[in-house]
């Protein structure tokens, strides 16, 4: 597969990894839209939210619980979580990923222009 996120999971592509376990991986976005902009992905290739199935319930639950911990480890007292679904929803990489954004100093800075 040519999936860049699968290559990161397999350590074939470099990434600035901030968290990893047997089910998920989190790394810094190379095009940050916030002072802290991490991508949190399942290691299992799932194309998008539309492709999540019943067999993924434990994986997705694990991801959300760990995302809270990842935010705390990165000193985020408040943060946004965003996900783009499908090409029409702005998804550019077709491997399920959640944008974890935070670290703003003022309310004005929290507006995120056109989430890629």
Order of alpha helices (4+ residues) and beta strands (2+ residues): alpha-beta-beta-beta-alpha-beta-beta
